[in-house]
Amino acid sequence: MKFAFFIFRKFITSNRNSRFLNLISGIAISGIALGVATLIIALSVISGFEKTLTLKLTDIDSHIKVFSFDKTLPQIENSLSIIDSICDPYIDYSSPFLSKLALISNKNRKDGVTVKGIVNKKYLDRIKQNITEGTFDLSERKNLILGKSLANKLLIRVGDYVNLFALKNDLVPSSDNLPNIERFKVSAIFESGIAEYDASIAFTDIESAQNLFSMPSSFNGIDIKLNDILKADSLTLVIRKALRYPYYARSVFELHKNIFTWISLQKKPIPIVLGLIIIVAVFNIVGTLLLMVIERTHEVGILKSFGTRRKQIVQIFLLQGFYLAVIGTFAGNLLAIFLMEIQNKYEIIKVPSSVYFVTKVPFDFSIEIFMTVSIITLVLALLASVIPSLISSRINTVNALRFE
């Protein structure tokens, strides 16, 4: 192997004086670099979408929700105790809530909104991470946190007062059962990046929500936040069996099945893209090495005439192929990082949040993605180098010495 490496270094040095070899080597390296960069960016975008959407969904929402088929959840304290014991040690917190539909009005503008009364400070801390204007405290009564889209639609600003109309005890309004009307102050505005939330949810303290819906000391749901989201589906099944009717648990993957199905569909074309890039890389390597074999036929003849074994000839051209792959892969990694940094900084490509749920293209700068793509490329490039290397080892010595 030392001899093969020595000759390989001599070939690389002499290549610099050959414009033809420089050209075909440059084309091969560029092809590998573009393929590697494309695949890294594609995988990073898909992984980035999945992680960003999951994080955004669970920032405002929870990993598991427990609902009731009745109007309220009975024996809430006992239920919370059961949930904590089931989810231990993966649970971060469990938070009961009251959430119902209402009508929000500001001057002559009206719209439907889901008013959610929260009681847990940890849950509020998650929401606060998305607040863009104002402040909110659970100790304050009749204060609201509105989504940015809803606030813009109704021309509401922080500090404005709005009216909320809600059914009393979920009964149809009548002359004897008028709807509740409460005046709330908008103390903060949040932007989660999820259009569904920003346009339809308002948060308040639990007591104000209970008064608005005439449901004192009542809850109709429990939010469960876990330390490991991957445990959400399995723990949801256990909670369903433990709590039974009228309780019903659903994980974030079930609540937002359309979003996660969409992400899953985005992953399906990846093997096709990977296959095409592999084919391009293989043809680049094979074509370049075959041209190098032709260009180096005379030198191969001289080496064989001095007693160089076929195995050593194969090793020389394998090293050539691996050398091109290493440079191409390294250049592809740098190109991918450069393009992703440019996109992050300048946001050249814009995405509509109503369609993609995010306002900019998210990238996952994962070492695993870079390493996986690089290793696969190098292995395939080495395998692709075998055919030209074997061809070079079978060159007839006499014909090679006559070749010019």
C-alpha positions in Angstrom: 0.0 0.0 0.0 2.9 2.4 0.6 4.1 1.9 -3.0 0.6 2.6 -4.3 0.3 5.7 -2.1 3.7 6.9 -3.4 2.7 6.5 -7.0 -0.7 8.1 -6.3 1.0 11.2 -4.9 3.2 11.4 -8.0 0.1 11.2 -10.2 -1.7 13.9 -8.3 1.4 16.2 -8.5 1.7 15.6 -12.3 -2.0 16.1 -12.8 -1.5 19.8 -12.0 0.4 20.2 -15.3 -2.4 18.6 -17.3 -5.2 20.9 -18.3 -7.3 18.0 -19.5 -7.0 16.0 -16.2 -7.6 19.2 -14.2 -10.8 19.8 -16.2 -12.3 16.4 -15.8 -11.2 16.2 -12.1 -12.9 19.6 -11.5 -16.1 18.4 -13.2 -16.2 15.2 -11.1 -15.5 17.1 -7.9 -18.2 19.7 -8.7 -20.7 17.0 -9.5 -20.1 15.3 -6.2 -20.1 18.6 -4.3 -23.4 19.7 -5.8 -25.0 16.3 -5.1 -23.8 16.2 -1.5 -24.9 19.8 -0.9 -28.3 19.2 -2.4 -28.9 16.1 -0.3 -27.7 17.7 2.9 -29.9 20.8 2.4 -32.9 18.6 1.5 -32.5 16.4 4.6 -31.8 19.5 6.8 -35.0 21.2 5.6 -37.2 18.2 6.2 -35.7 17.5 9.6 -35.9 21.3 10.4 -39.6 21.4 9.5 -40.3 18.4 11.7 -38.4 19.7 14.7 -39.6 23.3 14.4 -43.2 22.4 13.9 -43.1 19.9 16.8 -41.5 22.5 19.0 -44.0 25.2 18.1 -47.0 22.9 18.5 -45.8 21.8 22.0 -44.8 25.4 23.0 -48.4 26.5 22.8 -50.0 23.1 23.2 -49.0 20.0 25.0 -47.7 16.5 24.3 -50.9 14.8 25.5 -54.4 16.2 26.1 -57.0 14.6 28.2 -60.6 15.6 27.3 -64.0 14.7 28.7 -67.1 13.5 26.9 -69.1 15.3 29.5 -69.0 19.1 30.1 -66.5 18.9 32.9 -63.8 16.5 34.2 -65.0 14.7 37.4 -62.6 14.0 40.3 -59.9 16.2 38.8 -57.5 15.8 41.7 -57.6 12.0 41.6 -57.2 12.1 37.8 -54.1 14.3 38.1 -52.6 11.9 40.6 -53.2 8.9 38.3 -51.7 10.8 35.3 -48.6 11.8 37.3 -48.0 8.2 38.5 -48.5 6.8 34.9 -46.2 9.3 33.2 -43.5 9.3 35.9 -40.5 9.7 35.3 -41.2 11.3 31.9 -43.7 13.9 33.0 -42.7 17.6 33.2 -46.0 18.8 34.4 -49.8 18.3 34.1 -52.1 21.3 34.0 -55.9 21.3 34.1 -57.7 23.9 31.9 -61.0 25.2 30.8 -61.4 25.8 27.1 -64.5 26.8 25.2 -65.6 28.8 22.2 -66.6 32.5 22.5 -67.3 35.5 20.4 -64.7 38.4 20.6 -65.8 41.9 19.7 -63.7 45.1 19.2 -65.8 48.0 18.1 -67.6 46.9 15.0 -65.4 43.8 14.3 -66.3 40.4 15.6 -64.8 36.9 15.3 -64.9 33.5 16.9 -62.2 32.6 19.4 -61.3 29.7 21.7 -60.8 31.1 25.2 -58.5 28.9 27.3 -58.2 29.4 31.0 -54.8 28.2 32.4 -53.7 27.6 35.9 -50.2 26.2 35.7 -47.2 28.6 35.8 -45.0 26.2 33.8 -47.6 26.3 31.0 -47.7 30.1 31.1 -43.9 30.1 30.8 -44.2 28.2 27.5 -46.6 30.8 26.2 -44.5 33.7 27.3 -41.7 32.5 25.0 -43.9 33.4 22.1 -45.2 36.8 23.4 -44.1 39.6 21.1 -45.9 42.5 22.8 -47.0 43.2 26.4 -46.9 41.0 29.6 -49.2 38.6 31.3 -49.5 37.4 34.9 -51.9 34.7 36.2 -52.6 36.7 39.3 -54.3 39.4 37.1 -58.0 38.9 36.4 -59.8 39.5 33.0 -56.6 39.9 31.0 -56.1 38.2 27.7 -53.2 37.0 25.5 -54.3 37.1 21.9 -52.7 35.6 18.8 -51.1 38.1 16.4 -53.2 37.1 13.4 -56.4 37.5 15.4 -55.3 40.8 16.9 -54.4 42.2 13.4 -57.7 41.0 12.0 -59.7 42.9 14.6 -57.2 45.8 14.8 -56.5 45.1 18.5 -53.4 46.5 20.3 -52.0 45.8 23.7 -54.0 47.7 26.3 -57.2 47.7 24.3 -60.4 46.4 25.9 -62.6 43.8 24.1 -65.9 42.1 24.8 -66.3 38.4 25.1 -69.7 36.7 24.5 -70.1 33.1 25.8 -72.9 30.7 26.3 -74.0 30.2 29.9 -73.5 26.5 30.8 -73.4 25.6 27.1 -77.1 26.2 26.8 -78.9 27.8 23.8 -79.5 31.5 24.5 -83.0 32.6 25.3 -84.8 35.3 27.1 -84.4 33.4 30.4 -80.8 32.3 29.6 -78.9 35.3 28.2 -75.2 34.8 27.1 -72.5 36.0 29.4 -70.8 39.2 28.3 -67.4 40.1 30.0 -65.0 42.9 29.3 -61.3 41.9 29.1 -58.1 43.8 28.6 -55.6 42.6 26.0 -52.4 42.6 28.0 -50.2 40.7 25.6 -50.0 39.4 22.0 -48.2 36.1 21.0 -47.0 34.8 17.7 -46.3 31.0 17.6 -45.8 30.8 13.8 -48.7 28.3 13.6 -51.5 30.0 11.8 -54.2 27.8 13.4 -53.2 29.1 16.9 -52.3 32.7 16.1 -55.8 33.2 14.5 -58.1 31.4 16.9 -56.8 31.2 20.5 -56.9 33.5 23.5 -55.4 32.7 26.9 -56.6 34.0 30.3 -56.4 32.9 33.9 -58.6 30.0 35.0 -60.9 32.0 37.3 -61.8 34.5 34.6 -62.5 31.7 32.2 -64.7 29.9 34.7 -66.7 33.1 35.4 -67.1 33.8 31.6 -68.6 30.3 31.0 -70.5 30.2 34.3 -68.6 27.0 35.3 -67.1 27.7 38.7 -64.3 25.4 39.9 -64.7 23.4 36.7 -62.2 22.0 34.1 -62.8 20.3 30.8 -59.3 19.2 29.9 -55.8 18.4 31.1 -52.5 19.4 29.4 -49.6 17.0 29.9 -46.1 18.0 29.1 -43.4 15.3 28.9 -39.6 15.4 29.0 -39.5 13.0 26.0 -42.0 13.6 23.2 -41.3 10.1 21.7 -43.1 8.6 24.7 -46.3 10.6 23.9 -48.1 7.8 21.9 -47.3 5.0 24.3 -48.3 6.9 27.4 -51.5 8.1 25.8 -52.6 4.5 25.4 -51.9 3.7 29.0 -53.7 6.9 30.2 -56.8 5.9 28.1 -57.0 2.5 29.8 -56.4 3.9 33.3 -58.9 6.8 33.2 -61.7 5.3 31.1 -65.0 7.0 30.4 -65.7 10.0 30.4 -62.0 10.7 30.0 -60.3 10.5 26.6 -56.6 11.1 25.9 -55.0 12.1 22.6 -51.3 12.7 21.8 -50.0 15.7 19.8 -49.4 13.3 16.9 -53.1 12.5 16.9 -54.3 16.0 17.4 -52.2 17.3 14.5 -52.2 14.2 12.4 -52.5 16.2 9.2 -49.3 18.1 9.9 -47.2 15.1 10.8 -48.7 13.2 7.8 -47.6 16.0 5.6 -44.1 15.9 7.1 -44.0 12.1 6.5 -45.0 12.5 2.9 -42.1 15.0 2.4 -39.7 12.3 3.5 -40.9 9.7 1.0 -39.2 11.2 -2.1 -35.8 11.3 -0.3 -34.8 7.8 -1.3 -35.5 8.8 -5.0 -33.4 11.9 -4.6 -30.7 10.0 -2.9 -30.7 7.4 -5.7 -30.4 10.0 -8.4 -27.5 11.7 -6.6 -25.8 8.4 -6.1 -26.1 7.6 -9.8 -24.7 11.0 -10.7 -21.8 10.5 -8.3 -21.1 7.0 -9.6 -21.0 8.2 -13.2 -18.8 11.1 -12.3 -16.3 8.9 -10.5 -16.4 6.1 -13.1 -16.1 8.5 -16.1 -13.3 10.5 -14.6 -11.3 7.5 -13.6 -11.7 5.9 -17.1 -10.4 9.1 -18.6 -7.5 9.0 -16.2 -6.8 5.4 -17.1 -6.6 6.4 -20.7 -4.5 9.4 -19.9 -2.2 7.3 -17.7 -2.0 4.2 -20.0 1.6 4.8 -20.9 2.6 5.3 -17.2 0.7 2.1 -16.2 2.7 0.2 -18.9 6.0 1.5 -17.4 4.9 0.5 -13.9 3.9 -3.0 -15.0 7.2 -3.4 -16.9 9.0 -2.7 -13.7 7.1 -5.5 -12.0 4.2 -3.6 -10.4 1.5 -6.1 -9.5 -2.1 -5.8 -10.6 -3.2 -5.4 -7.0 -1.0 -2.3 -6.7 -2.4 -0.8 -9.9 -5.9 -1.3 -8.6 -4.9 0.4 -5.3 -3.5 3.4 -7.2 -6.7 4.2 -9.0 -8.8 3.4 -6.0 -6.9 6.1 -4.2 -7.5 8.4 -7.1 -11.3 7.9 -6.9 -11.3 8.2 -3.1 -9.2 11.4 -3.4 -11.8 13.0 -5.7 -14.7 11.9 -3.5 -13.0 13.3 -0.4 -12.5 16.7 -2.0 -16.0 16.7 -3.5 -17.6 15.7 -0.2 -15.7 18.3 1.7 -16.6 21.0 -0.8 -20.3 19.8 -0.7 -20.4 20.2 3.1 -19.0 23.7 2.9 -21.4 24.6 0.1 -24.4 23.3 2.1 -23.3 25.3 5.2 -22.8 28.4 3.2 -26.1 28.3 1.4 -28.0 27.5 4.6 -26.3 30.4 6.4 -27.2 32.7 3.6 -30.8 31.7 3.8 -30.9 32.0 7.5 -29.4 35.5 7.4 -31.1 37.0 4.4 -34.3 34.8 4.1 -34.0 34.8 0.3 -36.7 32.1 0.0 -39.9 33.2 1.7 -42.6 30.7 2.7 -46.3 31.5 3.5 -47.1 30.5 7.1 -50.7 29.7 6.2 -49.4 26.8 4.0 -46.2 25.7 5.7 -47.0 26.7 9.3 -43.7 28.6 9.6 -42.6 32.0 8.4 -39.1 31.0 7.1 -37.3 27.9 5.9 -36.1 26.0 9.0 -32.8 24.1 8.8 -31.5 21.4 11.1 -27.7 21.8 11.4 -27.4 18.2 12.5 -24.0 16.5 12.6 -25.7 13.2 12.0 -27.1 14.5 8.6 -23.7 15.8 7.5 -21.9 12.6 8.6 -24.4 10.2 7.1 -24.4 11.9 3.7 -20.6 12.2 3.7 -20.0 8.5 4.7 -22.5 7.2 2.2 -20.9 9.3 -0.6 -17.3 8.2 0.2 -18.3 4.5 0.4 -20.2 4.6 -2.9 -17.4 6.6 -4.5 -14.9 3.9 -3.4 -17.1 1.2 -4.8 -17.6 3.1 -8.1 -13.8 3.3 -8.4 -13.4 -0.5 -8.5 -14.5 -0.9 -12.1 -12.0 1.6 -13.7 -9.3 0.3 -11.3 -9.8 -3.3 -12.5 -9.7 -2.1 -16.1 -6.4 -0.3 -15.5 -4.9 -3.4 -14.0 -5.7 -5.5 -17.1 -3.9 -3.2 -19.6 -1.5 -5.1 -21.7 2.1 -4.0 -20.9 3.4 -4.0 -24.5 0.3 -2.1 -25.8 0.5 0.4 -22.9 4.2 1.2 -23.7 3.3 1.9 -27.3 0.3 4.0 -26.3 0.7 7.8 -26.8 
